[in-house]
Amino acid sequence: MEVQYDQRQYYEELHRVTVKRPGGEPLGLTVKAEGECVVVSRIIDGGVIDRTGQLELGDIVVEVAGRPCTSVDDLMHGVGVSGNSITFLIKKTPPEDLKKLSISQTPSLRKQMNQKANGVNEEQKVLCYVKALFNYDPKEDSLHPCAEIGLMFFQGDILAIMNQDDPNWWQARLAECPGPAGIIP
């Protein structure tokens, strides 16, 4: 089901957010276009956005780096020219529309989970461990939603599964390497 947005109706409650990303680190999020709006659809565990908590699932990106953002390409261009500090102008999606966007966790539920997880070590955030039965390179996968934040692994690697909200694309990290998760099939 596609939700139609008229971006102009969302200008009443805008928030300016500046995200600092050390060394040009990937932001750790994926977005989707809904009409002329760009909506945050996934936040990667341990990524810049997750660590800062400044953007939430369902946020509508109105501007990036002072430029209007009406497509995923606009977002990518704005992020690319911003360097280590990116300024977003965002609008919150009304809670009743989150389900229509197929967002599995409401922002308030995600905040509660993150607050509980802040006092928890990395091992306690792991849902399960799996052993890779094949080699995988996200840059060679034409179906990957965002190869830049995909996780490459090799047969025999042990993967720590951090998030299974999306039935097709889980968030995982190599068990031996603590750090941000990546997306795997």
One Martini backbone bead per residue (centre of mass of N, CA, C, O) as a GRO file, in nm:
protein
  185
    1MET     BB    1   0.096   0.037   0.024
    2GLU     BB    2   0.049   0.370  -0.067
    3VAL     BB    3   0.151   0.679   0.052
    4GLN     BB    4   0.030   1.000   0.017
    5TYR     BB    5   0.225   1.296  -0.018
    6ASP     BB    6   0.228   1.638   0.080
    7GLN     BB    7   0.488   1.824   0.164
    8ARG     BB    8   0.347   2.097   0.245
    9GLN     BB    9   0.186   1.977   0.504
   10TYR     BB   10   0.484   1.951   0.679
   11TYR     BB   11   0.576   2.258   0.778
   12GLU     BB   12   0.477   2.302   1.084
   13GLU     BB   13   0.699   2.062   1.210
   14LEU     BB   14   1.011   2.148   1.209
   15HIS     BB   15   1.347   1.997   1.218
   16ARG     BB   16   1.674   2.065   1.306
   17VAL     BB   17   1.952   1.848   1.206
   18THR     BB   18   2.281   1.758   1.323
   19VAL     BB   19   2.518   1.536   1.176
   20LYS     BB   20   2.795   1.363   1.290
   21ARG     BB   21   3.059   1.212   1.078
   22PRO     BB   22   3.322   1.034   1.112
   23GLY     BB   23   3.503   1.012   0.828
   24GLY     BB   24   3.237   0.958   0.650
   25GLU     BB   25   3.047   0.781   0.772
   26PRO     BB   26   2.793   0.605   0.750
   27LEU     BB   27   2.470   0.655   0.864
   28GLY     BB   28   2.264   0.406   0.885
   29LEU     BB   29   2.038   0.420   0.643
   30THR     BB   30   1.710   0.402   0.506
   31VAL     BB   31   1.506   0.490   0.223
   32LYS     BB   32   1.186   0.617   0.096
   33ALA     BB   33   0.963   0.686  -0.150
   34GLU     BB   34   0.672   0.917  -0.101
   35GLY     BB   35   0.630   1.057  -0.352
   36GLU     BB   36   0.774   1.375  -0.245
   37CYS     BB   37   0.897   1.186  -0.020
   38VAL     BB   38   1.140   1.116   0.239
   39VAL     BB   39   1.171   0.807   0.423
   40VAL     BB   40   1.256   0.655   0.707
   41SER     BB   41   1.298   0.282   0.709
   42ARG     BB   42   1.601   0.244   0.834
   43ILE     BB   43   1.804   0.150   1.122
   44ILE     BB   44   2.126   0.090   1.206
   45ASP     BB   45   2.286  -0.084   1.423
   46GLY     BB   46   2.548   0.136   1.533
   47GLY     BB   47   2.509   0.372   1.378
   48VAL     BB   48   2.503   0.703   1.362
   49ILE     BB   49   2.196   0.738   1.401
   50ASP     BB   50   2.168   0.547   1.641
   51ARG     BB   51   2.376   0.688   1.833
   52THR     BB   52   2.229   0.978   1.824
   53GLY     BB   53   1.900   0.983   1.783
   54GLN     BB   54   1.797   1.213   1.558
   55LEU     BB   55   1.658   0.984   1.402
   56GLU     BB   56   1.355   0.828   1.278
   57LEU     BB   57   1.125   0.633   1.208
   58GLY     BB   58   0.938   0.816   0.960
   59ASP     BB   59   1.097   1.036   0.880
   60ILE     BB   60   1.088   1.344   0.704
   61VAL     BB   61   1.279   1.463   0.439
   62VAL     BB   62   1.307   1.799   0.334
   63GLU     BB   63   1.621   1.857   0.398
   64VAL     BB   64   1.963   1.885   0.258
   65ALA     BB   65   2.193   2.112   0.288
   66GLY     BB   66   1.957   2.335   0.205
   67ARG     BB   67   1.801   2.123   0.026
   68PRO     BB   68   1.565   1.991  -0.131
   69CYS     BB   69   1.375   1.675  -0.055
   70THR     BB   70   1.211   1.450  -0.311
   71SER     BB   71   1.449   1.234  -0.327
   72VAL     BB   72   1.693   1.007  -0.310
   73ASP     BB   73   1.894   1.172  -0.479
   74ASP     BB   74   1.886   1.426  -0.305
   75LEU     BB   75   2.001   1.291  -0.056
   76MET     BB   76   2.269   1.183  -0.173
   77HIS     BB   77   2.376   1.459  -0.258
   78GLY     BB   78   2.366   1.602   0.020
   79VAL     BB   79   2.554   1.400   0.163
   80GLY     BB   80   2.800   1.423  -0.037
   81VAL     BB   81   2.841   1.755   0.021
   82SER     BB   82   2.872   1.767   0.354
   83GLY     BB   83   3.054   1.567   0.492
   84ASN     BB   84   3.086   1.558   0.854
   85SER     BB   85   2.823   1.758   0.828
   86ILE     BB   86   2.466   1.716   0.859
   87THR     BB   87   2.173   1.889   0.749
   88PHE     BB   88   1.840   1.853   0.861
   89LEU     BB   89   1.498   1.860   0.757
   90ILE     BB   90   1.225   1.758   0.962
   91LYS     BB   91   0.936   1.532   0.977
   92LYS     BB   92   0.686   1.389   1.137
   93THR     BB   93   0.507   1.115   1.135
   94PRO     BB   94   0.213   1.022   1.179
   95PRO     BB   95   0.127   0.752   1.366
   96GLU     BB   96  -0.109   0.649   1.170
   97ASP     BB   97   0.107   0.622   0.914
   98LEU     BB   98   0.321   0.403   0.984
   99LYS     BB   99   0.169   0.144   0.898
  100LYS     BB  100   0.139   0.226   0.594
  101LEU     BB  101   0.473   0.217   0.572
  102SER     BB  102   0.583  -0.047   0.711
  103ILE     BB  103   0.647   0.023   1.014
  104SER     BB  104   0.730  -0.179   1.286
  105GLN     BB  105   0.838   0.070   1.453
  106THR     BB  106   0.791   0.295   1.664
  107PRO     BB  107   0.959   0.552   1.788
  108SER     BB  108   0.889   0.493   2.088
  109LEU     BB  109   0.980   0.197   2.087
  110ARG     BB  110   1.272   0.248   2.004
  111LYS     BB  111   1.347   0.424   2.247
  112GLN     BB  112   1.296   0.210   2.462
  113MET     BB  113   1.501   0.006   2.352
  114ASN     BB  114   1.750   0.195   2.369
  115GLN     BB  115   1.739   0.250   2.672
  116LYS     BB  116   1.776  -0.045   2.753
  117ALA     BB  117   2.046  -0.087   2.578
  118ASN     BB  118   2.246   0.118   2.711
  119GLY     BB  119   2.286  -0.092   2.969
  120VAL     BB  120   2.390  -0.284   2.742
  121ASN     BB  121   2.567  -0.504   2.598
  122GLU     BB  122   2.633  -0.627   2.289
  123GLU     BB  123   2.557  -0.929   2.350
  124GLN     BB  124   2.253  -0.857   2.444
  125LYS     BB  125   2.156  -0.764   2.142
  126VAL     BB  126   2.164  -1.047   2.051
  127LEU     BB  127   1.953  -1.284   1.906
  128CYS     BB  128   2.168  -1.446   1.720
  129TYR     BB  129   2.347  -1.716   1.566
  130VAL     BB  130   2.523  -1.763   1.249
  131LYS     BB  131   2.625  -1.966   0.977
  132ALA     BB  132   2.786  -1.939   0.692
  133LEU     BB  133   2.719  -2.107   0.364
  134PHE     BB  134   2.829  -1.844   0.214
  135ASN     BB  135   2.918  -1.607   0.002
  136TYR     BB  136   2.902  -1.232   0.045
  137ASP     BB  137   2.831  -0.943  -0.178
  138PRO     BB  138   2.652  -0.654  -0.188
  139LYS     BB  139   2.775  -0.527  -0.460
  140GLU     BB  140   2.658  -0.799  -0.627
  141ASP     BB  141   2.359  -0.716  -0.529
  142SER     BB  142   2.078  -0.599  -0.700
  143LEU     BB  143   1.865  -0.629  -0.437
  144HIS     BB  144   1.996  -0.442  -0.258
  145PRO     BB  145   1.897  -0.158  -0.081
  146CYS     BB  146   2.217  -0.098   0.046
  147ALA     BB  147   2.537  -0.169  -0.019
  148GLU     BB  148   2.694   0.029   0.177
  149ILE     BB  149   2.540  -0.138   0.438
  150GLY     BB  150   2.653  -0.395   0.382
  151LEU     BB  151   2.753  -0.739   0.453
  152MET     BB  152   3.040  -0.904   0.435
  153PHE     BB  153   3.085  -1.262   0.374
  154PHE     BB  154   3.194  -1.595   0.467
  155GLN     BB  155   3.234  -1.903   0.472
  156GLY     BB  156   3.201  -1.969   0.831
  157ASP     BB  157   3.094  -1.733   0.941
  158ILE     BB  158   2.995  -1.551   1.228
  159LEU     BB  159   2.670  -1.421   1.294
  160ALA     BB  160   2.525  -1.139   1.444
  161ILE     BB  161   2.196  -1.090   1.522
  162MET     BB  162   2.018  -0.769   1.568
  163ASN     BB  163   1.786  -0.770   1.329
  164GLN     BB  164   1.433  -0.889   1.212
  165ASP     BB  165   1.206  -0.699   1.097
  166ASP     BB  166   1.298  -0.778   0.820
  167PRO     BB  167   1.242  -1.066   0.636
  168ASN     BB  168   1.488  -1.006   0.410
  169TRP     BB  169   1.665  -0.785   0.600
  170TRP     BB  170   1.912  -0.815   0.805
  171GLN     BB  171   2.093  -0.740   1.100
  172ALA     BB  172   2.457  -0.760   1.108
  173ARG     BB  173   2.756  -0.910   1.250
  174LEU     BB  174   3.052  -0.994   1.321
  175ALA     BB  175   3.127  -1.165   1.603
  176GLU     BB  176   3.441  -1.057   1.619
  177CYS     BB  177   3.307  -0.754   1.537
  178PRO     BB  178   3.253  -0.490   1.682
  179GLY     BB  179   2.975  -0.290   1.570
  180PRO     BB  180   2.823  -0.215   1.312
  181ALA     BB  181   2.580  -0.302   1.125
  182GLY     BB  182   2.452  -0.499   0.858
  183ILE     BB  183   2.312  -0.603   0.560
  184ILE     BB  184   2.126  -0.909   0.510
  185PRO     BB  185   1.958  -1.188   0.358
   0.00000   0.00000   0.00000
